[in-house]
Structure formats: structure tokens, C-alpha cells
Amino acid sequence: MNCEEARQNIMIKDVLEHYNLFPSKENRKTAFYFALDRDEKTPSLSVDFVKNRAFDFGTGKSYDVISIVQQINQCSVSDALKYLEKYEFSSCDKMRNLIADEEMQYKILKVNNIQHFALIDYLESRKVSAQKHLVKEINYETNGKRFFGLGFFNDSGGVEIRNKYSKICLGKKDVTLIKNQQNTFNEIAVFEGFFDYLTFKNISREQNLDFLILNSTSMLFKVEKELKKYRKISLFLDNDANGQLVKSKIANQYNNVEDCSHIYLGYKDLSEWYCRD
């Protein structure tokens, strides 16, 4: 077995299981583990099943299936390959095909401006009904059943769906980067989810910015080069452990970063703070 064969055919997830390392939380595409080289209370090692890559938010290190064995065993590339040859692991292609099959089991039926009273009520309950022009009403079908929800499109044509009962993504997961031609000071505001973005649009006088909605903190890697272009980066990330990890990563990687989470201290995020009683 050579390096390329190992990377193409062996899942990092299975390797970690051989070391009795299991995720603290996961979905069909990603999982979070505790760090390999230190004790921590909050898991910081993210594993992407689709790309078969791991990223440690605490150290900034990225791993493939070979380097993660090197990290755990403190060994050379050749010794890591010898270790991997001893075991039978799941096929990466099998995992990717399962993910692709799940993603294909939906159909977007209609995309309209917000009309349904339930979605209008939902926007009003989140105090952002004035921003309804920034989202769409999506009627879709999945597994033979029809649903509807608020839709917010990302840069790959996928759509984040929200309603009172569900929170899903149809299609490819990606960030949403919104450029503003009036952004003369070259500044950007960064949010985790689109409700925080809608909230900001509702309450802030400063609108001449670019806006980045991550739609998932695991998407940060997609815009790392883009963020280098900005003179100032304002962060409106969640006040939880994962949000703290991402804040630290951005603050360590870029200049002129402002953490704005003090505005909603004591609340999960900007939207929850704005909706407080």
C-alpha cells in the first residue's frame, strides 16, 4: 500500500475507532473528537467524512489518514503505512456514495417570496420580519413527503432550510458571501447562521459592509484566503465552545479582528439576545 492508496481507501473515522477514539458529536458528514495530543473539555478535532480530512481547531493542524496515524503513534510515514496495512477498513468511496445518496433524496418544488402565514409568524417571532426579502419560501420534497420552510441560499446553490420544527440543508453545504459595492473601508462581518445576519441587518446602522454567513463553522476553511483581503473582520459568532474555538482561530490567523460577542454576552447568539423578553 502506498500513500495515495491509503488516502483514497481508508477512512479517518475507522482509524480513530481502532484507537478507541469516538466522536463527541457527529452528523452524516462531519464529527468532532477530543484532541489527540492534549486534554480538553470541549472537542476541537473536526473530521470531514466527505473529504476524509481532519482539522484541529486548537492547533491549526490538518491531517489526512496517514499523518493522523503519525500524530498518534509518533512515527514515520512508512511506519504509519505498515500500521494501516494490518487492518481492514471501510472504503472511502462507500462512505461518499452513502452521503451522496442521502443528498439526492430531495427535490425543490417551488421558490417564492415569503407568503405562508406560518413562515411570516416565524419571522415575526424572531423579530426579523422586516428582512423577509432576504430569504425565500422553499417548497420541497424529501423521501416522498412535502415540506416548506424559510430558505437561505449558499454560494454552491445549496439552501439552508429553517422553520419552527426543522433545521436542514438541501444540497451542498457552503458559506454565503455577500459583497457590497459601498464597502469603501474594506470591512466584513462574520456570522454562523443566517438568523444572526438577518438580526444584524435589522438593528445595525452600519450596512456598508461585506457579510459572511458560515452556515456551519466547519466551512471556515473555504474562506480563509478571502478573509485575508479585509482591513477589519467583525465576528458575531456563537457564545459556545465551538464558537470560541473559531474565534480563537480567526484571531490568531488575521489582523484587526474584533470579537463582537460581548454585545450578546449571556446569550447563545445575536438572534437569541435580540429575541429576549
C-alpha positions as CSV (number, residue, x, y, z in Angstrom):
1,M,0.0,0.0,0.0
2,N,1.3,3.4,-0.9
3,C,0.3,6.9,0.4
4,E,-2.2,7.6,-2.3
5,E,-4.0,4.3,-1.9
6,A,-4.2,4.8,1.8
7,R,-5.7,8.3,1.4
8,Q,-8.2,7.1,-1.2
9,N,-9.3,3.9,0.5
10,I,-9.1,4.3,4.3
11,M,-11.5,6.4,6.4
12,I,-10.0,8.5,9.2
13,K,-13.2,7.7,11.2
14,D,-12.4,4.0,11.1
15,V,-8.7,4.5,12.1
16,L,-9.7,6.5,15.1
17,E,-12.1,3.8,16.2
18,H,-9.2,1.3,16.1
19,Y,-7.6,3.6,18.7
20,N,-10.8,3.5,20.7
21,L,-11.4,7.2,19.8
22,F,-15.0,8.0,19.2
23,P,-16.8,11.3,18.3
24,S,-18.3,13.5,20.9
25,K,-20.9,14.7,18.3
26,E,-21.4,13.9,14.7
27,N,-23.8,14.0,11.7
28,R,-23.6,12.2,8.4
29,K,-20.8,14.5,7.0
30,T,-18.7,15.6,10.0
31,A,-17.8,14.7,13.5
32,F,-16.0,16.3,16.5
33,Y,-13.4,14.5,18.6
34,F,-11.3,15.4,21.6
35,A,-7.8,16.5,20.6
36,L,-5.1,13.8,20.0
37,D,-2.3,15.5,21.9
38,R,-3.8,17.2,25.0
39,D,-6.6,17.1,27.5
40,E,-9.6,19.4,26.8
41,K,-13.2,19.8,27.9
42,T,-14.6,20.7,24.5
43,P,-13.8,18.6,21.4
44,S,-11.7,20.6,18.8
45,L,-10.8,17.9,16.3
46,S,-13.1,18.1,13.3
47,V,-13.3,15.2,10.8
48,D,-14.8,15.7,7.4
49,F,-16.1,12.3,6.1
50,V,-16.5,13.6,2.6
51,K,-13.0,15.0,2.2
52,N,-11.5,12.4,4.6
53,R,-9.6,15.1,6.3
54,A,-9.3,16.2,9.9
55,F,-8.6,19.6,11.3
56,D,-7.6,20.6,14.9
57,F,-9.1,24.0,15.7
58,G,-6.9,24.3,18.7
59,T,-3.6,24.0,16.9
60,G,-4.5,24.7,13.3
61,K,-3.1,21.4,12.2
62,S,-4.7,19.5,9.3
63,Y,-4.4,15.7,8.9
64,D,-5.0,13.0,6.3
65,V,-5.3,9.4,7.2
66,I,-1.5,8.9,7.2
67,S,-0.5,12.0,9.2
68,I,-3.2,11.3,11.8
69,V,-1.6,7.9,12.5
70,Q,1.8,9.6,12.6
71,Q,0.5,12.0,15.2
72,I,-1.0,9.3,17.4
73,N,1.9,6.8,17.1
74,Q,4.7,9.5,16.8
75,C,6.1,7.5,13.8
76,S,7.3,7.9,10.3
77,V,5.2,7.7,7.1
78,S,6.5,4.2,6.3
79,D,5.6,3.0,9.8
80,A,2.1,4.6,9.5
81,L,1.5,2.7,6.3
82,K,2.7,-0.5,7.9
83,Y,0.2,0.1,10.7
84,L,-2.7,0.8,8.2
85,E,-1.9,-2.4,6.2
86,K,-2.6,-4.6,9.3
87,Y,-6.3,-3.8,9.4
88,E,-9.3,-3.9,7.1
89,F,-11.1,-0.6,6.9
90,S,-14.2,0.7,5.2
91,S,-13.9,2.1,1.7
92,C,-14.0,5.9,1.4
93,D,-16.0,5.6,-1.8
94,K,-18.7,3.6,0.0
95,M,-19.0,6.4,2.6
96,R,-19.1,9.1,0.0
97,N,-21.7,7.2,-2.0
98,L,-23.9,6.9,1.1
99,I,-23.7,10.6,1.7
100,A,-24.4,11.4,-2.0
101,D,-27.4,9.1,-1.9
102,E,-28.8,10.9,1.1
103,E,-28.3,14.3,-0.5
104,M,-30.1,13.2,-3.7
105,Q,-33.3,12.2,-1.9
106,Y,-34.9,15.6,-2.2
107,K,-36.5,17.9,-4.8
108,I,-37.1,21.6,-4.6
109,L,-40.6,22.1,-5.9
110,K,-41.0,25.9,-5.7
111,V,-39.1,29.0,-4.7
112,N,-41.2,32.1,-3.9
113,N,-41.1,35.2,-1.8
114,I,-42.4,34.7,1.7
115,Q,-46.2,34.2,1.6
116,H,-47.2,31.4,4.0
117,F,-48.6,32.8,7.3
118,A,-46.6,30.2,9.3
119,L,-43.3,31.5,7.9
120,I,-44.4,35.1,8.4
121,D,-45.3,34.3,12.0
122,Y,-41.9,32.5,12.4
123,L,-40.0,35.6,11.1
124,E,-42.1,37.8,13.5
125,S,-41.3,35.5,16.4
126,R,-37.6,36.0,15.6
127,K,-38.2,39.8,15.2
128,V,-36.8,39.9,11.7
129,S,-39.9,40.1,9.5
130,A,-38.6,43.4,8.1
131,Q,-35.8,41.3,6.4
132,K,-38.1,38.8,4.7
133,H,-36.9,40.0,1.3
134,L,-33.5,38.4,2.1
135,V,-34.9,34.8,2.4
136,K,-37.2,32.7,0.3
137,E,-40.1,30.4,0.8
138,I,-39.0,26.9,-0.3
139,N,-41.4,24.1,-1.0
140,Y,-39.5,20.8,-1.2
141,E,-40.0,17.1,-1.2
142,T,-37.9,14.5,0.6
143,N,-38.4,10.8,1.0
144,G,-41.8,11.2,-0.8
145,K,-43.1,13.8,1.7
146,R,-43.7,17.5,1.1
147,F,-42.5,20.3,3.3
148,F,-41.9,24.1,3.3
149,G,-39.6,26.5,5.1
150,L,-37.5,29.6,5.0
151,G,-34.7,29.3,2.5
152,F,-31.3,31.0,2.5
153,F,-29.0,30.1,-0.4
154,N,-25.3,29.5,-0.1
155,D,-22.6,30.0,-2.7
156,S,-22.8,26.5,-4.1
157,G,-26.5,26.6,-4.7
158,G,-27.4,24.7,-1.6
159,V,-30.1,26.1,0.6
160,E,-30.4,26.3,4.4
161,I,-33.9,25.5,5.4
162,R,-35.5,26.7,8.6
163,N,-38.9,26.6,10.1
164,K,-40.3,26.2,13.7
165,Y,-39.6,22.5,13.6
166,S,-36.6,21.8,11.5
167,K,-33.1,22.9,10.6
168,I,-31.6,21.2,7.5
169,C,-29.5,21.9,4.4
170,L,-30.7,20.8,0.9
171,G,-27.8,20.3,-1.5
172,K,-24.1,21.1,-1.0
173,K,-23.1,22.8,2.2
174,D,-21.2,26.0,1.8
175,V,-20.8,29.6,3.0
176,T,-22.8,32.6,1.8
177,L,-20.5,35.6,1.0
178,I,-22.4,38.8,0.3
179,K,-20.4,41.6,-1.4
180,N,-21.3,45.3,-1.0
181,Q,-20.1,47.8,-3.6
182,Q,-20.4,50.5,-1.0
183,N,-17.8,48.8,1.2
184,T,-15.2,51.6,0.9
185,F,-13.5,50.7,4.2
186,N,-13.0,47.0,3.2
187,E,-14.7,45.5,6.3
188,I,-16.6,42.3,6.7
189,A,-19.0,40.9,9.4
190,V,-18.9,37.2,10.0
191,F,-21.9,35.2,11.3
192,E,-22.5,31.5,12.0
193,G,-26.1,31.3,10.9
194,F,-28.4,33.4,8.7
195,F,-30.7,34.5,11.5
196,D,-27.8,36.3,13.1
197,Y,-27.2,38.0,9.8
198,L,-30.9,39.0,9.5
199,T,-30.8,40.3,13.1
200,F,-27.8,42.4,12.3
201,K,-29.4,43.9,9.2
202,N,-32.4,44.7,11.3
203,I,-30.7,46.6,14.1
204,S,-27.4,47.9,12.8
205,R,-26.9,51.3,11.2
206,E,-23.6,50.1,9.7
207,Q,-24.7,48.4,6.4
208,N,-21.8,49.2,4.1
209,L,-20.0,46.0,4.8
210,D,-19.5,42.7,3.2
211,F,-21.2,39.8,5.0
212,L,-20.0,36.2,5.5
213,I,-22.5,33.7,6.8
214,L,-20.6,30.4,7.5
215,N,-23.8,28.3,7.7
216,S,-21.6,25.9,9.7
217,T,-18.3,26.7,11.5
218,S,-16.8,23.7,9.6
219,M,-17.0,25.8,6.4
220,L,-14.4,28.3,7.7
221,F,-11.6,26.6,5.6
222,K,-13.4,27.7,2.4
223,V,-12.9,31.4,3.0
224,E,-9.6,31.5,4.8
225,K,-7.9,33.1,1.8
226,E,-10.8,35.5,1.2
227,L,-10.6,36.9,4.7
228,K,-7.0,38.0,4.2
229,K,-8.3,40.7,1.9
230,Y,-10.2,42.6,4.6
231,R,-8.9,45.5,6.6
232,K,-11.2,44.6,9.5
233,I,-13.1,41.4,10.5
234,S,-16.0,41.7,12.9
235,L,-17.1,38.4,14.5
236,F,-20.7,37.7,15.5
237,L,-20.2,34.1,16.4
238,D,-22.0,31.9,19.0
239,N,-21.2,32.2,22.7
240,D,-20.5,28.4,23.0
241,A,-17.4,26.3,23.0
242,N,-17.3,25.8,19.2
243,G,-17.8,29.5,18.6
244,Q,-14.9,30.2,21.0
245,L,-12.7,27.8,19.1
246,V,-13.4,29.5,15.7
247,K,-13.0,33.0,17.2
248,S,-9.5,32.0,18.5
249,K,-8.6,30.5,15.1
250,I,-9.6,33.7,13.2
251,A,-8.0,36.0,15.8
252,N,-4.7,34.1,15.6
253,Q,-4.7,34.0,11.8
254,Y,-5.7,37.5,10.8
255,N,-5.1,41.1,11.9
256,N,-7.7,43.7,13.0
257,V,-10.2,41.1,14.3
258,E,-13.0,42.4,16.5
259,D,-15.0,40.0,18.7
260,C,-18.5,41.4,19.0
261,S,-19.9,38.7,21.2
262,H,-19.8,41.0,24.2
263,I,-22.9,42.6,22.8
264,Y,-24.9,39.5,23.5
265,L,-23.0,38.2,26.5
266,G,-25.1,35.7,28.4
267,Y,-27.0,34.6,25.3
268,K,-26.2,31.9,22.8
269,D,-26.0,34.3,19.8
270,L,-27.1,37.6,18.5
271,S,-30.5,36.4,17.4
272,E,-31.3,34.9,20.8
273,W,-30.2,38.2,22.5
274,Y,-32.4,40.2,20.2
275,C,-35.4,38.0,20.8
276,R,-35.1,38.2,24.6
277,D,-38.2,39.1,26.6
